[in-house]
Amino acid sequence: MVHVSRRKLLQLAAVAPSALPLAWTSVVSAATGKKTLSAVMQSDLRVTDPGFTTAIITRDHGYMVYDTLLGIDSSFKVQPQMADWTVSADKLTYTFTLRDGLKWHDGAPVTAEDCVASLKRWGTSVDGMARKLMDFTAGIEAADAKTIVFKLKEPYGLVLETIAKPSSVCAFMMPKRLAETPITKQIPEQIGSGPFRFVAAEFQPGVKAVYEKNTDYVPRKEPAEWTSGGKVAKVDRVEWITMPDAQTALNALQSGDVDFVETPPFDMLPALESNPDINVSILNKFGFRMNFLHPPFDNVKIRRAAMLAINQKDVLDAQIGNPKYYKLCGAFFICDTPLASDAGGETLIKGNGMADARKALAEAGYDGTPVVILAPTDQILLKAQPVVVAQLLRDAGFKVDLQAMDWQTVVTRRAIQKPPKEGGWNMFFTYQGAADSLNPLVNVPMVGKGTSGGWYGWSEDPKLEELRDSFARATSPEERKKIALEVQKEAYDQVIYVPLGQFQAPSAWRKSLTGVIDGPATPMFWNVDKNE
């Protein structure tokens, strides 16, 4: 089940036509005379700053509007995108040269100063791999209008891989005036240099987001492959339509009112398997995160008790249902990969920790402080987990306050560091793709910097940071594997977060679409054409 690309094809069956067809989408296309692709994404878009959050829907928005200095191909090899590069003999200086023809959506040329500011802002985000690179960085400067000079304090072998990382906080380039916005504030407008322009005038959170082809964009000449190659916009307009009801979305797909559905629900897949429409799968991993700042999870003994109460099978059965699409896995760095290990996750897999959880909770001196859990109601891939885990925690002796809200409210609220009584929280659930989980540096939650650069939940663990530094300096696969195991043991001991298994999430689109690209950061809508 380990695939980071969309290569497993499933057969989809026809669904009944929608009783309420979204005819207005077709009307828009016909009225404007533009080739319009309509998509129902995995979540509504509300946060539009791709440096402000790790939310996947915001990353997807980023790929529509912005471009990156480097890309990555299907062999995980770094490729030029906005820039080519050279490396000095001492491995301390990386020089990037911007290619010709790059313009911002407001018409201004892309300059090295813009990119320097963008890299510096990205380096202050919650992304652990970006921050680790900055720990090794002596300076970033613009030598001239097209040349970016990246200087290191000591040799670091993951410079290119970090800048090219496809998810989730990507090194998107933006104008200097926007990149100078502190990372704690959202940028005031969406101006990139990518293949599509964001149509701010038509943005209706909770209804739709609209993108139009950037006619000034000059794509690379290489074929499109994952996030590398030519990003050719073949449709004039892309509309992301918000449809919280999964059946309505699938009916709209069948009737032709939408072209693409990112996350069809798993319980409907058996009825869809005989349809010749294309369905492709990617591997995702999900888990939950506790808030280390406030009771009761500021106490590691209580965090351990909570983890003992959880088992992956209950959660996966409720969320996915069919074992064909999920895998029990205790590995923080993805099962069936070089760094995989189940060490520390035995009770999660075996599901035999409840008695120990009750005992551990009593011995930890739990005082009945309610556990505030943020529970998204509009995220197909995250609806069941909070409900199941809330009951397991109650069975272990916790008091639980399960608070229902939409996913974008979760994304906003999880950034609040105040106590739960003042709008904060104790636990939230999320998922991330395999490309975001493969090692201790790229894995965003695997950071121990607390409130000084840590991810939501703000775990503070100096030992974890020392191990991550050692991994960054390691020069052989054997050494990295050994350190990754130590990272995993520390993460389980301190309950940095709790992995809940792995699953494959299918997407579906009409046969009228061609050129859909696979990859670790899908869906991407360049290279996609639509036959009316």
C-alpha positions, 0 to 999 in steps of 0.5 A: 500500500505504499505509494506516493504517486497516483498510479493505482487505477480503480474502476468507478461505477456510475452514480445517480444523476444529481437531483439538484444539478449545479447548472450555474457552473456550466452557465459560467463557462458558456457565458464567458466562452472559456474552457472551465475545469470545476473541482470539489477539493478535500476542504473549503479554502479560507486561509490563502497564505501558503506560508501561514499554515500546513493545511493541504488545501492551502498548499494546493492553492499555493501551487496554483498561484506561486512557483518554486525555484526547484521542483522534484520528479518521479524519481525524487530527483531535484530539478530546475524550475524557476532557477538553475544552480551551481555548488562551490567546491567546498559545498558552502555556497549554492548559487541560483540563477533565475531563468528568463521570462519570469513575471509576477501576476501584477506585471513586475519582473521576478528578481533575486531580491524577491526570492531572497525575501521569500526564502527568508520568510519560508525559513521562519515558518512552522516547517521543520525542514526549512527551519533546520536548513536555516540553522545551517545557513550563514546568509542569503543574498541577491548578487544581482537581479537574477542571482541568489547566493545561499551560503552555509555555515558548514556543509549540509547535504539536503539544501536542494532537497529542502528547497524542492520539497513538494509539501506541505510548507513549500518554498513558494516565491512571492514579491518582496513586498509580500514576503516581508510580511511577518510569518505570524501575519497572512500576506494581504494579497495573492500575487505569484508568478505561477501558471494561474492567477487567483481571482480575488473578486470572485473568491467566496469562502464556503462557496468557491475559489477561482483561478484563471490562466496566467497568459504571461507565464513561460513554462519550462520546456521539459515535460511536466512530471510531479512538481518539475517540468513545464507547468502548462495551463491548458484550461482558461479557468479553474473553479474550486466548488465547495460541496460539504455533502459527499453524495452531492459531489459525486452526483455532480461528478456523474452529471457533468456539473463538476469535473473532478472530486478529490476525496470520494468517501470510502464507504461509497467506493464499493458501489463505484468500482465498475465505472470506467471513470479514472480513480487514482490513489495516493498514500496518506498518513494521519494522526493526532497532536496534543497541546504541550502548553496546557493541562492535562497534556503538559504532563508527559505521564498523562500523554502516555496514558492517552496514547495507551488508550488508543488503537489504530484499528478502531479508528481506521475501521470507523474512518476507512472501513475497508482494509483494502485501503488502510494499513496498521502502522506504528512507523513515524516515517512510513511503513515499508520504507528504509526508515520504517520501524514499529518500535514504540507503537506496539499498543497502537497496533495490537490495541491492548493498552486500555487497562494500562491506560486506566492505571497510568492515568490514575498514577499520573494524578489526572484531576479531571481537567476536560480534554478539548478536542477539535472535531472537523465536520466537513473533512471526509478524511478526518470526521470519524477520528475525533469521535472514536478517540474521544470515546476511547479516552472516556473509557480510559477515564478522561473527561472529554469536550468534543467541539464540532466545527468546520476544518478551516476553523480547526486550521485557524484555532489550532494556531492559538496558544491560549488555554482551552478556556480562552479559545485554545485546545488540547487535541486536534487531528490531521493527516499528511502525505508520505512525502511529508513523513519520510524522515525526521526533517521533513516530518513537520510535527517532529519538531521539539522547539516549543513556541520558538519554531515548533509546530501546533502543539508546541512540543519542546524537546532538546534531545529530539532536536539534537537527534534531528541535527545528527540526522541532518549531518549523517552521511550514510543511509545506515547512519540515518536509519540508526538515528531515525530509530532513536528519533522514533523512540524519543517521539513515542516516549514523549508522545510528540504525536500519535500516528493512527495508521496509513491509508490510500485516498482515491480521487475521481475525475471525468474522462473528459479530463486528460493529462492529470499529473500524479505525484506527492502534492496532487492534485495539480491542475497544470497540464490538465486539458478538458474536452468539452 
